[in-house]
Amino acid sequence: MAVCFFNNDYENKYSCEYDIKQNGIEVIVDYEIDDEIESDSNGVKSFGINTKFNERDILIIDYKNKINYLLKEACYNGHSEVSGTPDDSYKTKFFSNYYFKDKNYDKLANLKSNPKIKKIKVYSNIINEFIGHPSLYEESLNDELVIKLKKNTIKQNISIEKNNIKNLVISDDWSHVHSYKNNDIKIKLNGYVEIEVSRRINYYDVYDYIRELMVYIQLLRPDKMIINKISVCIDDVYYEYCLPIKELKYNDSYVEKSTNDNFLIFLPKCYDLIPLRNSKTEVRNIPYIIFNTSRSLEDNFLTFYRFIECYYKKQKIKGIVNNFISYSLENNYKKSKVMTECEKEKLCQEIISLRNHYTHSGYYIKNHSLKIKFKKIGKKANPKNYTENNVDFDWIYKKTKILYDIVIDIIFRNMLEIEDYNFKRHF
């Protein structure tokens, strides 16, 4: 069983058990939290479902497993009485989404209550696919195989100087385990991107910077990035840091790059042209378009529609404020090049009519029939108006896929200024 301490109070030690979950750590402490409730004038303590307990930092020291954790702002998560024991003790449960881990508990104990982070190092195997293995040297000779691992690897620095990012460092490091018992040597090569910020940030803001990096790599090689580890630099000391990050739908098969741009060219281009943090609305919506989603087909349709609307309305191009769907079909949908003007007009009004129905009447379409309306001629209805009687899943899907293709084209061609791209991912 491990032991823990609250808020740098090392005079009081508590036995505890902990469980690492996908989104944080749950720790059950031999501690009676009711003692924190103040008594009224009659000496009576009142505890109810609305009782609030202070959040706290909890240092967990696990001697058996030789690892230690520092939970930040752990919140009360329930308690229970353990009867049948000599002291009928109480156990209190706490939970935290954010925590540091290290083999040296002194490092964790010396962290300030609100540590400021200067660098964020994100480890992922996909980085090695972009840069190779800078720390590895391998040479095959006639009578031997020479493998060398550099302790000081070549680091590639990219200056950003924008949106509180000073620069990026891209490289790899390595670790090894030598087992004499099994006659085995295991070497792990770890590619990483290190983000150095201009102004130090709080630990709970790290997610935004990691999410931003994930978006850019997702655009270059969709569904290939799994984060192996995150470490942060605080006062020139590195700590492993854990926080909840939404997982990607990992694609185990080979995925080509979306563009021929080198990783070291593509990444700074993204930071420059589509900065996610503190950005315009249309840029902030990119993650909801290119990451995993549990949205329905109808929700996706509206998400893509709003993205196009927001993007083109903010461009303030003369004459397209109210005709952005028509304009985007003409300029961002490649298949429109082989369509007649009549076909494009019809497709445009089908998309607009479907959007209007969803917005004003909800997702249910009675009898699969949808009125397709064109612009009025004066005060009269347009004679081109008609009713589409085959608005089934396939019909809606085709319209949604068209909007998705338009959105991806806007991101690559309009925002990133990349004409030749091949983003192979489905919504």
ABEGO torsion letter per residue (X at the ends): XBBBBBGGBAABBBBBBBBBBAAEBBBBBBBBAAAABBBBAAGBBBBBAABBBBBBBBBBBBAAAGBBBBBBGBBBAEBBBBBGBAAGBBBBBBBBABBBBBABAAAAAABBABBBBABBBBBBAAAAAAAEBAABBBBBBAABBBBBBBABBBBBBBBAGBGGBABBBBBBBBBBBBBAAAGBBBBBBBBBBBBBBABBBBAAAAAAAAAAAAAAAAAABBGABBBABBBBBBGGBBBBBBBBBBBBBBBABBBBBABABBAAAAAAAAAAABBABGBBAAAAAAAAAABBBABBAAAAAAAAAAAAAAAAAAAGBBGAAAAAAAAAAAAABAAAAABBAAAAAAAAAAAAAAAAAAAAAEABBBGGBBBBBBBBBEABBBAABBBBAABBAAAAAAAAAAAAAAAAAAAAAAAAGBABBBBBBBX
